[in-house]
């Protein structure tokens, strides 16, 4: 993925595995990191929204980042989320990531009440001053702060801001971002628009699907980068139902259930998140089984692109 640009390629926003007593299972965490790298993913993003970072204690959060760095093989980037209530907290997590040996950080706007544009810019300036490359994380449904292309163009003037993870799913934003700040990489942040955004120039995918189906996701990304629509489109069509769960409020529960359906350890979420049940759980199971069935044989296009 290009030396010096560890945020490119398929970065997996990993879940945090919990034991039955809801303590962090670090053995499962490190096995998962090694498996994802072996399956073709290019990097790992612990302690992002998918990792339930708000439900972790400070000690647990630091230990998750450290364990991820220790488990990641050479060539596999580690890009921790550094979300926090304010700049002071985010900077502390960026410093901890640097001390642990991470390669970059994924930074949301400040958690809590919606900030003014000037405050958001100041927030990113402080996080970037820590020294690690910063990926701005735009997830307005969760943060209540929309990093619009115009605001991001101002943020992108800060030295050290290297990319934006765009979660809104609005394909038009990629074109606007590339026009306003062409020096900043745009990364796919919503799984169910990966084909559209990569074809239009996105240079990476901060993904959730690979937690359950990494080889399938890596293959889809490779086909999109190669613009091999003859094989990318059929694969995308079969994966799209499960890809769509990443954009729902119950995304974390859905991904953990998808992992279980694919034969991996998903485990429980920490309260207040409860498990999926009923029709939603049945739908996730059907979507995973559909993806597995559709990509099980030679028709999956698993050969060289």
Secondary structure as GFF3:
##gff-version 3
##sequence-region A 1 305
A	DSSP	beta_strand	9	13	.	.	.	ID=ss1
A	DSSP	alpha_helix	26	38	.	.	.	ID=ss2
A	DSSP	beta_strand	43	45	.	.	.	ID=ss3
A	DSSP	three_ten_helix	49	51	.	.	.	ID=ss4
A	DSSP	three_ten_helix	53	55	.	.	.	ID=ss5
A	DSSP	alpha_helix	58	71	.	.	.	ID=ss6
A	DSSP	beta_strand	77	81	.	.	.	ID=ss7
A	DSSP	alpha_helix	87	100	.	.	.	ID=ss8
A	DSSP	beta_strand	104	108	.	.	.	ID=ss9
A	DSSP	alpha_helix	117	128	.	.	.	ID=ss10
A	DSSP	beta_strand	133	138	.	.	.	ID=ss11
A	DSSP	alpha_helix	140	143	.	.	.	ID=ss12
A	DSSP	alpha_helix	149	155	.	.	.	ID=ss13
A	DSSP	beta_strand	161	166	.	.	.	ID=ss14
A	DSSP	alpha_helix	171	180	.	.	.	ID=ss15
A	DSSP	beta_strand	185	188	.	.	.	ID=ss16
A	DSSP	three_ten_helix	191	193	.	.	.	ID=ss17
A	DSSP	alpha_helix	194	199	.	.	.	ID=ss18
A	DSSP	beta_strand	204	207	.	.	.	ID=ss19
A	DSSP	alpha_helix	210	225	.	.	.	ID=ss20
A	DSSP	alpha_helix	229	243	.	.	.	ID=ss21
A	DSSP	three_ten_helix	244	247	.	.	.	ID=ss22
A	DSSP	alpha_helix	251	261	.	.	.	ID=ss23
A	DSSP	alpha_helix	278	294	.	.	.	ID=ss24
A	DSSP	three_ten_helix	298	300	.	.	.	ID=ss25
###
